[in-house]
Amino acid sequence: MKLTIIENKRNELLKRAEIKAEVDEKQVNREEIINNLCAQLNTQKEKVVVEKIDSNFGTTKRKIVAKIYDTVEDLEKIESAYIKKRNNPKKEEKK
């Protein structure tokens, strides 16, 4: 997967970097995007949140909005619960 960063804007007030990126794939998942962002920007997975993956009908390009926080504590204080839950990988339950 080739992820192209379009914009990397720093938000000092909220202590995070706001990333806009684009990927040209039919199917992408959040974990692949987070891994790719971590590799390109040299950061830890726990500090990255993918807020939105947007696509237009009939194209394979996906627009991604992500945030990279300075610390995990900042992420926990600022982000909504549903976004944090959405970005955690699903864990298999043993029966």
For each residue, the residues with C-beta under 8 A, 3 or more apart:
1: 23 25 28 32 36
2: 23 24
3: 21 22 23 33 36 37 40 64
4: 21 22 23
5: 8 19 20 21 40 41
6: 20 21 22
7: 18 19 20
8: 5 17 18 19 41
9: 17 18 19 20
10: 17 18
11: 14 15 16 17 18
12: 15
13:
14: 11 74 78
15: 11 12 69 70 71 74
16: 11 67 68 69 70 74 75 78
17: 8 9 10 11 41 67 68
18: 7 8 9 10 11 65 66 67
19: 5 7 8 9 37 41 64 65 66 67 68
20: 5 6 7 9 63 64 65
21: 3 4 5 6 33 37 63 64 66
22: 3 4 6 61 62 63 64
23: 1 2 3 4 28 33 61 62 64
24: 2 60 61 62
25: 1 28 60 62
26: 60
27:
28: 1 23 25 32 33 53 62
29: 32 33
30: 33 34 50 53 86 87
31: 34 35 89
32: 1 28 29 35 36
33: 3 21 23 28 29 30 36 37 50 53 64 66
34: 30 31 37 38 45 48 50 66 87
35: 31 32 38 39 45
36: 1 3 32 33 39 40
37: 3 19 21 33 34 40 41 43 48 66 68
38: 34 35 41 42 43 44 45 48
39: 35 36 42
40: 3 5 36 37
41: 5 8 17 19 37 38 68
42: 38 39
43: 37 38 47 48 68
44: 38 47 48
45: 34 35 38 48
46: 72 75
47: 43 44 68 69 70 71 72 75
48: 34 37 38 43 44 45 66 67 68 69 87
49: 66 67 68 69 75 79 83 84 87
50: 30 33 34 53 64 65 66 87
51: 65 66 67 83
52: 63 64 65
53: 28 30 33 50 62 63 64
54: 62 63 64 65
55: 59 61 62 63
56: 59 61
57:
58:
59: 55 56
60: 24 25 26
61: 22 23 24 55 56
62: 22 23 24 25 28 53 54 55
63: 20 21 22 52 53 54 55
64: 3 19 20 21 22 23 33 50 52 53 54
65: 18 19 20 50 51 52 54
66: 18 19 21 33 34 37 48 49 50 51
67: 16 17 18 19 48 49 51 79
68: 16 17 19 37 41 43 47 48 49
69: 15 16 47 48 49 72 74 75 78
70: 15 16 47 74
71: 15 47 74 75
72: 46 47 69 75 76
73: 76 77
74: 14 15 16 69 70 71 77 78
75: 16 46 47 49 69 71 72 78 79 84
76: 72 73 79 84
77: 73 74
78: 14 16 69 74 75
79: 49 67 75 76 83 84
80: 83 84
81: 84 85
82: 85 86
83: 49 51 79 80 86 87
84: 49 75 76 79 80 81 87 88
85: 81 82 88
86: 30 82 83
87: 30 34 48 49 50 83 84
88: 84 85
89: 31
90:
91:
92:
93:
94:
95:
